[in-house]
Protein backbone atom coordinates (compact mmCIF):
# COMPACT_ATOMS: atom_id res chain seq x y z
CA UNK A 1 0.00 0.00 0.00
CA UNK A 2 2.77 2.45 0.92
CA UNK A 3 4.47 1.65 -2.40
CA UNK A 4 1.26 2.63 -4.22
CA UNK A 5 1.05 5.92 -2.28
CA UNK A 6 4.69 6.66 -3.08
CA UNK A 7 4.10 6.06 -6.79
CA UNK A 8 1.06 8.36 -6.68
CA UNK A 9 3.30 11.14 -5.33
CA UNK A 10 5.99 10.41 -7.93
CA UNK A 11 3.37 10.57 -10.68
CA UNK A 12 2.54 14.15 -9.69
CA UNK A 13 6.19 15.15 -9.40
CA UNK A 14 7.12 13.60 -12.75
CA UNK A 15 4.16 14.95 -14.77
CA UNK A 16 3.46 18.38 -13.31
CA UNK A 17 6.24 20.94 -13.84
CA UNK A 18 4.56 23.19 -11.25
CA UNK A 19 5.21 20.69 -8.44
CA UNK A 20 8.09 22.04 -6.32
CA UNK A 21 8.30 19.67 -3.38
CA UNK A 22 6.85 16.50 -1.92
CA UNK A 23 5.35 18.50 0.95
CA UNK A 24 3.54 20.78 -1.50
CA UNK A 25 2.27 17.77 -3.45
CA UNK A 26 0.95 16.05 -0.32
CA UNK A 27 -0.74 19.18 1.06
CA UNK A 28 -1.93 21.11 -1.99
CA UNK A 29 -2.92 18.70 -4.77
CA UNK A 30 -6.66 17.90 -4.74
CA UNK A 31 -6.23 15.24 -7.40
CA UNK A 32 -3.91 13.34 -5.08
CA UNK A 33 -6.27 13.82 -2.12
CA UNK A 34 -9.18 12.54 -4.20
CA UNK A 35 -7.19 9.50 -5.26
CA UNK A 36 -6.16 8.62 -1.72
CA UNK A 37 -9.65 9.09 -0.33
CA UNK A 38 -10.93 6.89 -3.12
CA UNK A 39 -8.41 4.17 -2.32
CA UNK A 40 -9.75 4.10 1.26
CA UNK A 41 -13.36 4.04 0.04
CA UNK A 42 -12.59 1.31 -2.48
CA UNK A 43 -10.94 -0.86 0.18
CA UNK A 44 -14.10 -0.62 2.29
CA UNK A 45 -16.23 -1.25 -0.82
CA UNK A 46 -14.31 -4.45 -1.50
CA UNK A 47 -14.92 -5.51 2.12
CA UNK A 48 -18.68 -5.08 1.56
CA UNK A 49 -18.92 -2.33 4.19
CA UNK A 50 -22.30 -0.61 3.69
CA UNK A 51 -22.88 3.14 3.30
CA UNK A 52 -19.45 4.30 4.53
CA UNK A 53 -17.69 4.04 1.13
CA UNK A 54 -20.38 6.19 -0.46
CA UNK A 55 -20.11 8.72 2.35
CA UNK A 56 -16.36 8.95 1.78
CA UNK A 57 -16.98 9.40 -1.95
CA UNK A 58 -19.49 12.14 -1.18
CA UNK A 59 -17.04 13.89 1.13
CA UNK A 60 -14.34 13.48 -1.53
CA UNK A 61 -16.54 15.27 -4.03
CA UNK A 62 -17.30 18.08 -1.57
CA UNK A 63 -13.63 18.65 -0.72
CA UNK A 64 -11.99 18.21 -4.14
CA UNK A 65 -14.69 18.63 -6.80
CA UNK A 66 -13.83 15.13 -8.05
CA UNK A 67 -16.53 12.44 -8.02
CA UNK A 68 -15.29 8.85 -7.99
CA UNK A 69 -17.59 5.94 -7.26
CA UNK A 70 -16.02 3.69 -4.60
CA UNK A 71 -16.38 0.71 -6.92
CA UNK A 72 -14.01 2.14 -9.55
CA UNK A 73 -10.61 0.43 -9.84
CA UNK A 74 -7.37 2.41 -10.09
CA UNK A 75 -3.86 1.28 -10.91
CA UNK A 76 -0.69 2.82 -9.53
CA UNK A 77 0.85 6.13 -10.54
CA UNK A 78 -2.45 7.70 -11.64
CA UNK A 79 -2.38 11.50 -11.89
CA UNK A 80 -5.53 13.64 -11.80
CA UNK A 81 -4.37 17.14 -12.77
CA UNK A 82 -6.50 20.05 -11.49
CA UNK A 83 -9.38 17.57 -11.33
CA UNK A 84 -12.40 19.83 -10.90
CA UNK A 85 -15.44 18.24 -12.53
CA UNK A 86 -13.91 14.78 -13.04
CA UNK A 87 -16.57 12.04 -12.82
CA UNK A 88 -15.64 8.35 -12.72
CA UNK A 89 -18.34 5.68 -12.69
CA UNK A 90 -18.69 2.51 -10.63
CA UNK A 91 -17.34 -0.09 -13.06
CA UNK A 92 -14.54 2.04 -14.48
CA UNK A 93 -11.07 0.48 -14.53
CA UNK A 94 -8.05 2.76 -14.80
CA UNK A 95 -4.61 1.32 -15.53
CA UNK A 96 -1.18 2.31 -14.27
CA UNK A 97 0.30 5.75 -14.98
CA UNK A 98 -2.88 7.20 -16.47
CA UNK A 99 -3.26 11.00 -16.58
CA UNK A 100 -6.69 12.64 -16.32
CA UNK A 101 -7.33 16.37 -16.70
CA UNK A 102 -10.20 18.50 -15.43
CA UNK A 103 -13.71 17.82 -16.63
CA UNK A 104 -13.05 14.23 -17.74
CA UNK A 105 -16.00 11.84 -17.53
CA UNK A 106 -15.71 8.06 -17.50
CA UNK A 107 -19.41 7.35 -17.68
CA UNK A 108 -22.03 4.82 -18.61
CA UNK A 109 -24.55 4.94 -21.44
CA UNK A 110 -27.58 3.24 -19.91
CA UNK A 111 -29.23 1.78 -16.84
CA UNK A 112 -28.10 -1.79 -17.36
CA UNK A 113 -26.35 -3.66 -14.56
CA UNK A 114 -22.85 -5.09 -14.75
CA UNK A 115 -19.92 -3.61 -16.66
CA UNK A 116 -21.09 -0.28 -18.09
CA UNK A 117 -18.10 2.06 -17.76
CA UNK A 118 -14.79 2.33 -19.62
CA UNK A 119 -11.58 0.40 -19.13
CA UNK A 120 -8.54 2.64 -19.55
CA UNK A 121 -5.15 1.02 -20.30
CA UNK A 122 -1.67 1.95 -19.12
CA UNK A 123 -0.01 5.30 -19.92
CA UNK A 124 -3.21 6.81 -21.30
CA UNK A 125 -3.71 10.60 -21.34
CA UNK A 126 -7.30 11.88 -21.33
CA UNK A 127 -7.37 15.64 -21.89
CA UNK A 128 -9.65 18.30 -20.43
CA UNK A 129 -13.37 17.89 -20.93
CA UNK A 130 -13.17 14.55 -22.73
CA UNK A 131 -16.06 12.10 -22.29
CA UNK A 132 -15.43 8.37 -22.51
CA UNK A 133 -18.75 6.57 -22.39
CA UNK A 134 -19.86 2.96 -22.11
CA UNK A 135 -18.09 -0.37 -21.54
CA UNK A 136 -15.34 0.38 -24.05
CA UNK A 137 -11.57 -0.02 -23.85
CA UNK A 138 -8.96 2.69 -24.35
CA UNK A 139 -5.77 0.89 -25.37
CA UNK A 140 -2.37 1.36 -23.75
CA UNK A 141 -0.36 4.49 -24.60
CA UNK A 142 -3.30 6.23 -26.27
CA UNK A 143 -4.40 9.87 -26.05
CA UNK A 144 -7.90 11.31 -26.00
CA UNK A 145 -8.07 14.93 -27.12
CA UNK A 146 -9.75 17.74 -25.20
CA UNK A 147 -13.53 17.77 -25.59
CA UNK A 148 -13.64 14.45 -27.45
CA UNK A 149 -16.60 12.11 -26.97
CA UNK A 150 -15.41 8.50 -27.26
CA UNK A 151 -18.05 5.78 -27.62
CA UNK A 152 -16.04 3.02 -29.37
CA UNK A 153 -12.96 0.99 -28.48
CA UNK A 154 -9.62 2.68 -29.12
CA UNK A 155 -6.65 0.48 -30.13
CA UNK A 156 -3.30 0.86 -28.33
CA UNK A 157 -1.00 3.76 -29.24
CA UNK A 158 -3.68 5.88 -30.89
CA UNK A 159 -4.87 9.46 -30.71
CA UNK A 160 -8.61 10.15 -30.69
CA UNK A 161 -10.25 13.54 -31.26
CA UNK A 162 -13.63 14.96 -32.19
CA UNK A 163 -17.32 14.30 -31.58
CA UNK A 164 -17.82 11.42 -31.91
CA UNK A 165 -14.20 10.46 -31.34
CA UNK A 166 -12.16 9.39 -34.36
CA UNK A 167 -8.72 7.80 -34.42
CA UNK A 168 -6.34 10.20 -36.15
CA UNK A 169 -2.97 8.76 -35.15
CA UNK A 170 -2.22 5.05 -34.73
CA UNK A 171 0.77 3.02 -33.58
CA UNK A 172 2.63 5.88 -31.92
CA UNK A 173 5.57 5.42 -29.58
CA UNK A 174 4.59 3.79 -26.26
CA UNK A 175 5.59 6.68 -23.97
CA UNK A 176 3.75 8.95 -21.54
CA UNK A 177 3.22 11.97 -23.81
CA UNK A 178 1.54 14.89 -22.04
CA UNK A 179 1.46 17.18 -25.09
CA UNK A 180 -2.25 16.62 -25.68
CA UNK A 181 -2.51 20.12 -27.21
CA UNK A 182 -0.43 19.00 -30.21
CA UNK A 183 -2.91 16.50 -31.60
CA UNK A 184 -4.38 16.60 -35.12
CA UNK A 185 -7.73 18.27 -35.77
CA UNK A 186 -9.49 16.28 -38.51
CA UNK A 187 -12.40 18.74 -38.68
CA UNK A 188 -10.10 21.70 -39.26
CA UNK A 189 -8.01 19.66 -41.70
CA UNK A 190 -11.17 18.90 -43.67
CA UNK A 191 -12.27 22.54 -43.58
CA UNK A 192 -8.84 23.66 -44.82
CA UNK A 193 -8.97 21.06 -47.60
CA UNK A 194 -12.43 22.29 -48.66
CA UNK A 195 -11.21 25.89 -48.47
CA UNK A 196 -8.32 25.03 -50.78
CA UNK A 197 -10.71 23.31 -53.19
CA UNK A 198 -13.02 26.35 -53.17
CA UNK A 199 -10.07 28.64 -53.96
CA UNK A 200 -9.07 26.43 -56.89
CA UNK A 201 -12.66 26.47 -58.19
CA UNK A 202 -12.82 30.24 -57.81
CA UNK A 203 -9.56 30.64 -59.76
CA UNK A 204 -10.86 28.31 -62.46
CA UNK A 205 -14.13 30.28 -62.59
CA UNK A 206 -12.23 33.55 -63.00
CA UNK A 207 -10.14 32.08 -65.82
CA UNK A 208 -13.25 30.65 -67.48
CA UNK A 209 -15.02 34.00 -67.20
CA UNK A 210 -12.02 35.78 -68.73
CA UNK A 211 -11.88 33.26 -71.57
CA UNK A 212 -15.62 33.75 -72.12
CA UNK A 213 -15.20 37.53 -72.29
CA UNK A 214 -12.39 37.12 -74.83
CA UNK A 215 -14.54 34.74 -76.88
CA UNK A 216 -17.48 37.18 -76.75
CA UNK A 217 -15.20 40.00 -77.90
CA UNK A 218 -13.95 37.88 -80.81
CA UNK A 219 -17.54 36.97 -81.68
CA UNK A 220 -18.56 40.65 -81.59
CA UNK A 221 -15.69 41.59 -83.90
CA UNK A 222 -16.55 38.73 -86.25
CA UNK A 223 -20.16 39.90 -86.35
CA UNK A 224 -19.03 43.45 -87.10
CA UNK A 225 -16.76 42.19 -89.87
CA UNK A 226 -19.61 40.13 -91.27
CA UNK A 227 -21.90 43.17 -91.24
CA UNK A 228 -19.30 45.24 -93.10
CA UNK A 229 -18.90 42.50 -95.70
CA UNK A 230 -22.68 42.31 -96.16
CA UNK A 231 -22.85 46.07 -96.55
CA UNK A 232 -20.04 45.97 -99.14
CA UNK A 233 -21.79 43.23 -101.06
CA UNK A 234 -25.06 45.18 -100.90
CA UNK A 235 -23.48 48.32 -102.28
CA UNK A 236 -21.86 46.35 -105.12
CA UNK A 237 -25.18 44.77 -106.04
CA UNK A 238 -26.89 48.17 -106.07
CA UNK A 239 -24.37 49.71 -108.49
CA UNK A 240 -24.66 46.76 -110.84
CA UNK A 241 -28.43 47.16 -110.93
CA UNK A 242 -28.21 50.89 -111.79
CA UNK A 243 -25.92 50.31 -114.85
CA UNK A 244 -28.02 47.61 -116.49
CA UNK A 245 -30.93 49.84 -117.78
CA UNK A 246 -28.57 52.47 -119.26
CA UNK A 247 -26.62 49.93 -121.18
CA UNK A 248 -29.79 48.37 -122.46
CA UNK A 249 -31.03 51.83 -123.66
CA UNK A 250 -27.88 52.58 -125.57
CA UNK A 251 -28.07 49.24 -127.36
CA UNK A 252 -31.69 49.88 -128.30
Secondary structure, DSSP 8 states (H G I E B T S, - for coil): -HHHHHHHHHHHHHH-TT---HHHHHHH-HHHHHHHHHHHHHHHHHTT--SHHHHHHHHHHHHHS-EE-TT-EE-SS-EE-S-TT-EE-TT-EE-TT-EE-TT-EEE-SSS-SS--S-EE-TT-EE-TT-EEESS-EE-TT-EE-TT-EE-S-B-SSEEEETBTTEEEEES--SS----GGG---HHHHHHHHHHHHHHHHHHHHHHHHHHHHHHHHHHHHHHHHHHHHHHHHHHHHHHHHHHHHHHHHHH-
